[in-house]
Amino acid sequence: MAVMVTLSDDEAIVLFDWLARRSETLANDHRPSAEDIAMWNLEALLEKALADPFAPDYAERLEDARSRLKAV
């Protein structure tokens, strides 16, 4: 079974950033939970799909995306 989820560009970049920061926190955990593994897998899928995290102006793009999401 597979589940398809559609995210806006803003949702994807903000979610990716949150997942990446969260995974850094968990990197030293010697016994990751199933939820941690699912989170890492989602982070990897988003990383493959997004160009923004590799852009020189990533911080600005991320902040703009956060602002647009909060404005909705």
C-alpha positions, -999 to +999 in steps of 0.1 A: +000+000+000+012+035-008-002+068+003+000+099-019+001+133-002+001+166-020+019+196-005+022+231-017+058+243-023+056+264+009+044+234+029+071+212+015+100+235+023+088+243+058+081+206+066+114+196+052+133+221+073+114+210+105+121+174+097+158+181+091+161+200+124+143+172+142+164+145+127+196+163+138+183+162+174+176+124+171+208+116+153+225+105+185+196+083+196+209+047+196+174+032+194+152+051+169+115+045+171+094+035+141+081+071+140+117+084+138+124+061+109+092+072+091+102+108+097+137+102+082+121+085+052+098+115+046+127+139+050+146+119+024+117+120-001+113+158+004+150+163+000+150+145-034+120+165-046+131+200-034+158+222-049+153+250-023+175+235+004+205+236-019+199+272-030+223+299-017+193+319-006+176+290+012+172+309+045+153+336+027+132+312+008+123+293+039+114+325+058+092+336+029+074+303+028+068+304+066+054+339+063+030+329+035+018+299+054+011+319+085-008+345+064-033+319+052 
